[in-house]
């Protein structure tokens, strides 16, 4: 097995002179690179990363050199090679593939003609597929890049264009030299593009680009938000944006959501383009957070870069938190910190409770493990929560001062976690490493039990698990964030007792600042529910109480049947953030009811009663100037009313669809209405064909997503078989979207068995198309998140047994087994009690 070696230990590149000659029609490119750098040991071969490149010539200091190949490394050797500066020159050729990494094409339709862009995606270690290099984040160097292409297209790079010359039917574009940067941040985009441009207050040119198939107005929101984000970070970090321009490009085919290439950020179209007529408020907020996330990387990740991938959290955890900080400053009316606490909290809490989960900082022992580090629930969500916890512990002023010092010290260089802790400690006067290293390096999180005994409050902590696990006696330092002055600020032992009157309320982790949950005894819980009924708790605290009880039910610490009583306390809830958590609790209860059973009918009736008050208030039509809370809440409430299957609600959805068809529907409700119409259609195949025609014809990613949601809601077996075949039709379903179609169908109980069988039958196809991509582990991951029967558990174990040896899949398969086991045992344990409780509702 290939092990991780750091080639920079032997050769330190300082500058690349790179020329690429790209023949898009022939799917071929030729390259010539001159690398200047320093050797650290005499008479030792110079090793470079190079993958799928045919080297046609190589010299060191002008002398021809021998070349040895070892997987994705090449070794160059001269009879004598001293320590010091050397120049390596290589010529090579390679093929352009559809792999969604390296250099690859993106396809789109415009005016009935199939067209394409060419673009690069180098994170984490794919620059080696386009030019020989030291493809490690610590190997920072400057780059002079020249690209030769066909004429008549736009060519974008990290830096502004320095010159363009057209000769012999070819266009040669030369870019200005970059600052010192890592190879994974180098980027190119080439093709027919439209754009709009603006400037920040400091004169940075900001542009948003898209294919001509997109509505020009869909670029406007992104430009405005990008400019405001750069200006915010400039001031917050007290460090100017370090490049003269910032390009934001929406591309049709992209495996990730977005990529922070320095000065040339690439996005899925759905993550950048906000069409005024098809984009919902929630989608607009998502676009804003993605843009701010990627722009925060221009400092966290690009200006200061982790030394190695085990410190990926220095990039992603910070960007996860900073995106909300920026968006909240720009759009305070959105209350995005509530979204952060709810969404990122639920994401992290769920995955971090499974035995075998990775810590935020994870060692990398094999190159294929790098892709597994990008766990959205851990490196992004949990890491972001831990930094949010730290910011509150230090105070934002000290936190901000420490960040400014961190950038001043490590700009254009590399850093590790201890470098950040040092800067924050200097700014705050507190020992940050003593608190944070344990949280960053330890998997899982604690549950704190709070119980009253006489005049005393007893607090105890232990690691929280969902599903099978080994005992773990780890003790955390937990910032408790209680409003009570007698409760300690920091819980540092497994058990503590404080004098506390039962008349005083007990609420731990106020506003969900820290990464732990609380299990209250029955008396304390009932007092909190009384506060919920009286409207005395904040939105975040109401949400956290629900989230905690849901997690406790999943773990077996409380019965899932108790959630029905819990929800009853929220009958008067009007906040859409809280209703999003109510939806998660309802989804949990659906696990226990069989389709078409009396219990399912009782649950549908209960959910309808829960949502009825808000449904009566909101209706189907938005009021003029209504708060965005109501606009977002309406779609949640109507979703629950449609689940209740009240005939009048279903009929209204059908009436609205029939009145003008798909394109006439309110974008906030389009997905819900279309999904309901598909589920209840008497001619499902005809309707699905009609929707798929829209899917193929539109350039709108919003509309495509709504259609995908709708058609995969079908109950019709023949339609399900047709859709599963369609997943592999890349002319219809883009490779970047395959996993979403898979997940939508797997979540549909009527399609689950067939979809799970599809994955087993077509695994060679999945491996061929996704085996080298970060999304490869999504298939076993989401199957592990959704499958729920003992039969499916056995099939999952047997099917993936031989695949556990693949480093990119080992952890996710093991966690999938644990996750399904927990779900199966939960259903068997709590099912009878939930069904019995539903009969009494």
PyMOL commands that set and color helices and strands:
alter all, ss='L'
color gray80, all
select helices_A, chain A and resi 7-9+127-129+183-185+216-237+269-271+281-297+309-311+313-330+332-334+336-352+367-373+376-394+396-410+417-428+432-441+510-512+522-533+539-555+562-568+576-590+598-618+628-644+647-660+662-664+670-679+684-697+701-711+717-726+735-747+752-761+763-770+774-786+790-800+802-805+810-839
alter helices_A, ss='H'
color red, helices_A
select strands_A, chain A and resi 11-23+28-39+46-49+54-60+63-64+66-70+73-77+84-95+102-110+113-121+142-150+154-157+161-167+170-175+188-191+194-199+205-210+245-251+258-259+264-268+304-306+413-415+446-453+456-463+478-479+490-491+495-499+517-520
alter strands_A, ss='S'
color yellow, strands_A
deselect
rebuild
show_as cartoon
